[in-house]
Every structure is written in structure tokens, then in C-alpha cells.
Amino acid sequence: MNACVRHGLMAIGLMGLLSSCTAGSQVQLSQPISADGSSTVYPITKTIVEDFQKKNPEASIQLNFSGTGGGFKKFCLGQTSINNASRPISEKELTACQQGSISFLEVPVAFDALTVVVHPKNDWANEMTVAELKKLWESAAQGKITRWNQVRSSWPNRPIKLVGPGKDSGTYDYFVESIIGQDGSSRSDYEASEDDEVLAELVSRDPNALGYFGLAYYQEHQSRLKAIAIDAGNGAILPNFQSVKNSTYQPLARPLFIYVNARQAQTNPVLGDFVKFYLQNAETTVPKVGYVPLPQVAYHIANVNFFSGKVGTVFEGQPQPNVTISELMRKTERLTLK
């Protein structure tokens, strides 16, 4: 067994039970499905749920968001069927799922460009370095770095209003890990919300504001927001589909996932139908929502892994800053090759 695959990588007898699923046809059993977790992934899952229910009106799917971490708390207690996640499962969450006897299937569905935004009337901050973001957001800045000219001396002597996701958010976790570092922590004197729509609204109202969230929420509100180009040492790069695909937007490009309760997938044919439908439609749905789709072969790999019952994670519960689409595919393909 490859040590990179945690949480009991094994076939659990899903192939025979799930291969009979026929996504797109009328669902014969209407066992309920519950999904929670990331507000970043929420728009993708919401769109696919709506499309699935049009074809399968008897399907009962409850969809909420409480942040990736908040969702994993429920998922590892067996309270939900699916957890939307804007980062890989953490080591602490792996332990919680093991303690709760929850086996899961890790399914990559898209790539995101975590986007730093300001108000359109902000005419001074067009780009920032990773070091400047760290200087602004690290815990040492709390109560001290409160004005724009403290970040860069050429910027105006104006107050900064910071907004961002709460601590249950995978976006918060990923930003802290990528910008501040695994041994660091974020300042807490900012306006927080698990709802990215709220964050977008807060920045759009204040010319002195700065916030961060998923690319789809920026694209939805780009007439009222301005994206900041990020310089990680090779020049300032704006977040967009191309910079994610060519791996130049670093370190804030990241994979998005759904985690599926393996036992429920084994016993609930509706859930197998839904995941199959998800993977069949993700390539076209993801860009419509505002994220970067994976290559078609990646969805094929995910489909093979799911219907072969390959449970566990290829990420060992560790943060994954700077992972690229090709690296993600190599990791997930290891499951297929077992």
C-alpha cells in the first residue's frame, strides 16, 4: 500500500452496487442526500443539484454551507452525505473521521484562484507581493498595520478595512497556509463571514476595504470589485482561467473537492447516481459558475476511483499550497493505478 494514501485505501465493494446507477434516468429510490461545507464549492454543487433534480424530481437533496471545516465536523460524525471542500481534508479531520468510523471518497471537481479584491475606487493598489499580504494579514499585524501606507509607503495614508472568511472556512485555512505559512496565524481584527456573498458586498461598499474569496464570487461581482494581481517573485499575475491553467497564479490557485460518505454511497443508490451525474457534468458546469474545470481525463480518473470504491485521501492530511492541476491529476491517478 502506498504510504501517500491515508485512511485505509481499499475497495469497499462499491463497484457492483454503484455500477447499476443510471444518472439522468428517473431515480427509483428517494433516500435523502445531505451536503454541507465550503461556500466556495457551494455554487458548483448547487447548480448540479438543480440540474439533477430536473431529471430526477423524486431525489431529495439538502444543500447548505458552513465552511469547509464546519462541514467536516458534521461529515465526520456521519451527519452529511457530502462535504464540499475548498482544501484537502486535514490531519485533525482525518482522525475525527476515523474515530467516527467514516470512510470517504475524495473527488476533485475544479480549480479555483483565490482572489484578493478591493473597491474599484481604490486606484493605488493594483498588485501586491506575497510578502505584503503576509505583512498585512499575519497575527503580528493585529492592531498595528491599520493603514494603507503601512503596507507600502507610496500608498495613501488611509485606513484599511479588512474582510475575510471565518475560521471554519477552507478559504481561510488555505490563505493562511499559503501566505502566512503553516507555522503562522492570521490576525483576527477583521470582519469575518462564512458567506462569500457577504464578503463581496462588504468590499463593494467601502473604498478602503480589502478582502479575499473564491474566483467565482469575484467574477459574479466584478463590476463592483477590483482584483489584485499577486506577485510571488515572478511578476504580478491576475487571477483568471489562463493563469490557473498555466500554473502562473501562485500560491493562491487551489483544487476544489467533494468528499462522499462511502457507506452511504454503498447503501444509497441515489447518492451514486448523483456523484456520477456530478462528474459527467462538472466539465461544463464549473466554468459557467466561474471556476476552472479540470481536464476531461481528470473527471474520468475521479469516476474510476469513485466507482472502484477507492476510499481515503492522497494528501496525507497535509496542506497543499502551490499544487497545480497536473500535480493533482498525478496524485489522484495513483489511486487508479492501485
ROMAR-441475 format. One record per residue (C-alpha): y, x, z; residue in one letter. Coordinates in steps of 0.2 Angstrom, whole numbers, padded with zeros to 4 digits, always signed. Example, Ala and Ser with C-alpha at 12.3 -4.5 7.8 and 13.67 -1.06 7.14 Angstrom:
! ROMAR-441475
-0022+0062+0039a-0005+0068+0036s
! end
This chain:
! ROMAR-441475
+0000+0000+0000m+0017+0007-0005n+0027+0010+0011a+0043+0004+0002c+0036-0014+0003v+0038-0021+0021r+0032-0037+0029h+0014-0037+0023g+0014-0036+0004l-0001-0046-0001m-0006-0060-0012a-0007-0076-0001i-0017-0087-0013g-0001-0095-0021l-0007-0092-0039m-0019-0106-0040g-0008-0118-0031l+0008-0114-0040l+0002-0111-0057s-0001-0130-0059s+0018-0133-0056c+0027-0140-0071t+0045-0138-0069a+0055-0150-0080g+0042-0164-0078s+0043-0178-0065q+0039-0172-0048v+0023-0181-0041q+0026-0177-0023l+0043-0178-0015s+0041-0166+0000q+0059-0161+0005p+0066-0144+0002i+0080-0137+0013s+0091-0122+0008a+0105-0113+0018d+0113-0096+0019g+0125-0087+0008s+0141-0096+0002s+0142-0083-0012t+0125-0089-0019v+0128-0107-0015y+0137-0111-0032p+0122-0105-0042i+0109-0114-0031t+0120-0130-0031k+0121-0130-0050t+0102-0128-0052i+0098-0141-0039v+0109-0153-0048e+0100-0149-0065d+0083-0150-0057f+0086-0167-0049q+0092-0174-0065k+0075-0170-0072k+0066-0174-0056n+0075-0188-0047p+0062-0190-0034e+0065-0172-0027a+0073-0171-0010s+0084-0155-0008i+0096-0152+0006q+0108-0138+0002l+0121-0131+0015n+0129-0114+0018f+0131-0105+0035s+0132-0087+0028g+0118-0075+0024t+0115-0070+0042g+0117-0088+0049g+0105-0094+0036g+0092-0081+0040f+0092-0086+0058k+0086-0104+0053k+0074-0097+0039f+0065-0085+0051c+0062-0100+0063l+0054-0110+0049g+0069-0122+0048q+0073-0120+0030t+0063-0118+0014s+0075-0106+0005i+0088-0094+0011n+0102-0090-0001n+0107-0071+0002a+0121-0060-0004s+0112-0045+0003r+0094-0040+0006p+0086-0045+0022i+0090-0034+0037s+0078-0025+0048e+0083-0036+0063k+0079-0052+0052e+0063-0044+0046l+0057-0043+0064t+0063-0061+0068a+0053-0067+0053c+0038-0058+0059q+0040-0065+0076q+0041-0082+0069g+0026-0079+0058s+0037-0082+0042i+0031-0074+0026s+0043-0074+0012f+0045-0071-0006l+0061-0061-0011e+0068-0067-0028v+0083-0058-0036p+0093-0071-0046v+0110-0062-0050a+0123-0048-0048f+0140-0050-0040d+0156-0040-0040a+0163-0042-0023l+0181-0044-0027t+0196-0039-0017v+0211-0051-0020v+0229-0053-0017v+0243-0065-0021h+0249-0065-0039p+0267-0061-0032k+0261-0045-0025n+0267-0033-0038d+0264-0017-0029w+0245-0017-0026a+0236-0016-0042n+0222-0004-0037e+0216+0003-0021m+0204+0018-0016t+0189+0015-0006v+0197+0027+0007a+0212+0015+0008e+0201+0000+0010l+0192+0009+0024k+0209+0013+0032k+0214-0005+0032l+0198-0013+0037w+0189-0001+0050e+0190-0005+0068s+0202+0009+0072a+0215-0001+0061a+0215-0016+0073q+0232-0019+0079g+0238-0003+0071k+0238-0005+0052i+0248-0021+0050t+0260-0017+0036r+0258-0013+0018w+0267+0004+0019n+0255+0010+0032q+0241+0009+0019v+0251+0018+0005r+0268+0025+0009s+0275+0019-0008s+0271+0001-0004w+0284-0010+0004p+0287-0012+0022n+0280-0029+0023r+0266-0037+0035p+0248-0038+0029i+0239-0055+0032k+0220-0051+0031l+0207-0064+0027v+0189-0062+0025g+0171-0069+0029p+0165-0071+0046g+0151-0060+0054k+0137-0072+0049d+0141-0068+0031s+0131-0056+0020g+0148-0053+0011t+0155-0046+0027y+0139-0036+0030d+0139-0028+0013y+0158-0024+0013f+0157-0016+0030v+0141-0006+0024e+0149-0001+0008s+0167+0003+0013i+0167+0007+0031i+0149+0014+0032g+0133+0010+0041q+0139+0018+0057d+0156+0009+0057g+0163-0008+0061s+0176-0019+0054s+0192-0024+0063r+0192-0042+0069s+0210-0046+0069d+0210-0056+0053y+0207-0074+0048e+0189-0077+0045a+0179-0091+0037s+0161-0093+0030e+0168-0104+0016d+0174-0093+0002d+0185-0108-0005e+0195-0107+0012v+0197-0089+0009l+0203-0091-0008a+0215-0104-0003e+0222-0093+0011l+0226-0079+0000v+0234-0090-0013s+0246-0097-0001r+0253-0080+0006d+0261-0066-0005p+0257-0054+0009n+0239-0058+0010a+0223-0048+0005l+0205-0054+0006g+0188-0052-0002y+0174-0063-0008f+0162-0065-0022g+0167-0064-0040l+0164-0082-0044a+0177-0088-0032y+0190-0076-0039y+0186-0082-0057q+0187-0101-0052e+0205-0097-0044h+0211-0083-0054q+0227-0092-0059s+0232-0091-0041r+0225-0074-0036l+0225-0056-0042k+0210-0045-0042a+0212-0027-0036i+0205-0013-0046a+0194-0002-0035i+0194+0017-0036d+0178+0025-0029a+0183+0043-0036g+0181+0040-0055n+0196+0030-0058g+0201+0012-0054a+0189-0001-0060i+0192-0020-0061l+0178-0032-0056p+0170-0041-0071n+0154-0043-0080f+0155-0027-0090q+0159-0016-0076s+0145-0023-0066v+0133-0021-0081k+0138-0003-0084n+0137+0001-0066s+0155+0007-0065t+0161-0005-0052y+0155+0003-0037q+0152+0002-0022p+0155-0017-0022l+0143-0023-0035a+0128-0031-0027r+0112-0041-0030p+0110-0059-0025l+0094-0067-0019f+0085-0082-0014i+0071-0080-0001y+0057-0093-0001v+0046-0098+0013n+0029-0093+0007a+0019-0105+0017r+0030-0119+0011q+0028-0113-0007a+0009-0114-0004q+0009-0132+0003t+0024-0140-0006n+0022-0142-0025p+0040-0147-0027v+0046-0130-0020l+0035-0121-0033g+0042-0132-0046d+0060-0129-0041f+0058-0110-0040v+0050-0110-0057k+0065-0120-0064f+0077-0109-0055y+0070-0093-0064l+0069-0102-0080q+0087-0107-0080n+0096-0093-0070a+0100-0083-0085e+0111-0097-0092t+0117-0104-0076t+0123-0088-0067v+0137-0084-0080p+0143-0102-0080k+0145-0101-0062v+0154-0084-0063g+0142-0071-0058y+0132-0058-0069v+0115-0063-0075p+0100-0051-0074l+0091-0046-0090p+0078-0059-0096q+0064-0047-0091v+0071-0047-0073a+0068-0065-0071y+0051-0063-0079h+0047-0050-0066i+0053-0061-0052a+0042-0076-0059n+0027-0065-0060v+0030-0059-0042n+0033-0076-0035f+0018-0085-0044f+0007-0070-0039s+0011-0073-0021g+0019-0055-0018k+0027-0058-0001v+0039-0046+0008g+0054-0035+0003t+0056-0019-0007v+0071-0014+0003f+0063-0010+0019e+0077-0020+0029g+0090-0007+0025q+0107-0009+0017p+0108-0006-0002q+0126+0000-0006p+0128+0006-0024n+0112-0001-0031v+0113-0005-0049t+0104-0018-0060i+0092-0006-0067s+0088+0001-0050e+0085-0017-0043l+0073-0020-0058m+0063-0004-0054r+0061-0009-0036k+0055-0027-0040t+0044-0021-0054e+0034-0011-0041r+0028-0027-0034l+0022-0032-0051t+0013-0016-0053l+0003-0018-0037k
! end
